[in-house]
């Protein structure tokens, strides 16, 4: 089954404790992206990756890091989480490297992160 | 800054009626638009898309209309069903950017 998986689905942590949220897709997609979703703000892009070893900042990259060492994986790293990073996070992937093509973005199920 | 927005945060309709969800965008450089459906506890799911060189596109029970003159996008759902209850997002791609900009969403509630 074609899908995007994220782990963990739920995480409660404390300020300053490094964490990683994993994202994996089995569709051989080139483009992968991370979003955060907050009430009233919709989805905002954190980082995206056009392909292996090619990552770039989205609209809200501060406090986050990503890596793309393999095509299927795109982990989101919070080196020193803060309470304002409490949010619902979504990973997405699409076949095309150019957003705006007819390639659909597939979203993962989400990771709800709480930083105390 | 320019952003994608929605006219109504919540829309309540009777089962079997048609639903219309609206979206306003302000960036004239946007060349591609998508509607997503997000059910509780799930990630957004693609519904339908439209390019800026079109003004209408139809899918199964859904139609997207694009009015570039007034920068307005709408999603029409025919014969709305309880399973259509969800939050609907419009998203735009600004030409030359490699990211989608999402609106804040409209919640559709289908009354039996």
Contacts between the chains, C-beta under 8 A, distances in Angstrom:
chain1	res1	chain2	res2	distance
A	4	B	43	7.6
A	33	B	99	7.3
A	35	B	102	7.8
A	40	B	104	5.5
A	41	B	104	6.2
A	42	B	4	7.7
A	42	B	89	6.2
A	42	B	102	4.0
A	42	B	103	5.4
A	42	B	104	4.4
A	42	B	105	5.8
A	43	B	44	7.1
A	43	B	89	7.0
A	43	B	91	7.8
A	43	B	100	8.0
A	43	B	102	4.2
A	44	B	102	7.3
A	45	B	99	4.7
A	45	B	100	7.1
A	48	B	98	6.3
A	48	B	99	6.2
A	50	B	98	6.9
A	56	B	98	7.2
A	58	B	99	5.6
A	59	B	99	7.1
A	59	B	101	7.9
A	90	B	43	5.2
A	90	B	44	7.2
A	92	B	43	7.6
A	98	B	98	6.9
A	99	B	32	8.0
A	99	B	93	5.5
A	99	B	97	7.3
A	99	B	98	5.1
A	99	B	99	6.1
A	99	B	100	6.1
A	100	B	31	6.3
A	100	B	32	4.4
A	100	B	93	4.0
A	100	B	95	7.1
A	100	B	97	8.0
A	102	B	49	6.8
A	104	B	46	4.5
A	104	B	49	7.8
A	105	B	34	7.8
A	105	B	46	6.8
A	105	B	100	7.2
A	106	B	46	7.6
A	107	B	43	3.3
A	107	B	44	4.9
A	107	B	45	7.1
A	108	B	43	5.4
A	109	B	41	7.7
A	109	B	42	6.1
A	109	B	43	5.4
A	110	B	41	7.6
A	110	B	42	7.2
A	110	B	43	5.4
